[in-house]
Amino acid sequence: MPMNIGMRLKEERERLGFTQPAFGAIGGVQKLAQLKYEKGERSPSAEYLAAIAKVGADVQYIVTGARSLGTLTADEDQLLEKFRKAPLAVKAAALAAVTAGASPRSQSFHGPVGQAAQGDIKNGPGFVLNVTTRPEK
């Protein structure tokens, strides 16, 4: 069954940890109105949606079913605020820290490669070696 506005509203309320009476009070309505919103028997007003947005409800998600990319958690908001105020060198270091190890390293060789080895050769997990031959000319 596809989710409707009422179901998404309930999901957001529960995600934020509010009871029906508490969430209704934030939105300026009684518990019965909150219950009817969540059952889909009544539609919330713009004023209600604006009020619950102030406590972190994703109103775009409630109305459309698509999560808002602009909704940040408290720690994300704090990180972004500090990042924007930081000097360029600190920004570069922060970006390097959060991107380190994000993608596996790989090497491509565009010519003949030779190797001589002595003793045991041990490859770590995830090591892949693809060997192809060059077509004859």
N, C-alpha and C positions, 0 to 999 in steps of 0.2 A: 504494500500500500504506500503510495507516495506521501511524503511528509507535507503537511500544510503549515500555514503560519502559526496556528495554535500549538502544533507539535514542536515546531522549531523554537517557539517562545518558551515552552516548558523545558526543552533541552538546554537553552541558554540560561534559564533560571537555575536549573540544577547544576550546570557547569560552574556557575558563579557561587553556588552554595547558599542560595536564598530559599526561604519557605515562601509559600504562596502569599500569606499575609504581609511578609516583609517586602517582597518584590512588588506587590500591589501598592503598598504604602510609598515606596520609592517612586512609582509611577503616578501616584496621586489617586489611586482607586482602592475600593474595598476588596476583601478576599473573594467575594462572590463574582465581582467583575473579572478578577484575575482568573478565577476558575472558568468562567465563560470564554475568556480569551483563549485559554489553553485547550478547551474543548472544541474551539472553532465555532462557537455559537454567537460570538460577538467579535468585532474587529477593534483592535486598539487604535487610539487616536495618535496623531502626530506628537502631541504634547507628552503623552505617555511614553512613546518610543524615544523621544528626546531625553526624557528623565532617566530611563533605564540605561541609555547609552552612556550617561555620566558615570555609571558604576561598572562599565565594561561590557555591557551587552552589545553584541554584534548585530546592529539593526539591519544592516544590509543582508546578513544571513537570514534573519527572522523574516524579512519581507520577500526576498528573492530565492533563498536557498543556496546562494553562492557566498562563500566566506569572503569577508573583506580583507584585502591584503594590507590595508592600512591600520588594522587593529593590532596594537603592540601590547605585549605583556608589560608589567611594571619594570622588570629587569631589562627588557629590550628597549623600553623608552628611556631608561636611565643610561644605558650603554650608548644609544644614539645621541642623546643630549651631550654626553661627555665627549664622544667622538667628534661631533660638530665643533666643539670648543677647543679641541686639541690642536697643537702645532702639527705641521705637515709631517715631521719626522715621527711623531707619535702615531699619527694616522697610518703611515707606512708600516710601522712595526705592528700595529694592531691588525692590519690586513694580512700581513705575513703570518701572524700567530694564528688567525682563524682559518687561513687557507693551507697551512702546513699539513701535509699528509692527506689533502683532500682528493688527490688523484694519484694513481700509481705511476711511478716513473717508468718510462719505456725508452728504448733506444732503437733507432732504425739505421741500418748500415746500407749504403748504396754502392757497394763494391765488394770485391772479394775480401774475406776475413779469414785469417789463419790463427791457430792457437796451438800452443804446445803446453801440456800440463803433466805434472808428475805427482803421484800420490792420489789420495781420495778426492773426489769432487762431490761436494754436497750442495744441493740447491734447496733453498728455503721454500716454504709453502707458497703457492701461487706463482712460482717461477715457470715461465713458458718460453720455450725456445723453438722458433719456427725456422726451418731450414728449407730453402728453395734453391733450385739450380737455375743458372742463367741459360736462356735459350742459345743454341749454337748459332753462330753467324755464318 
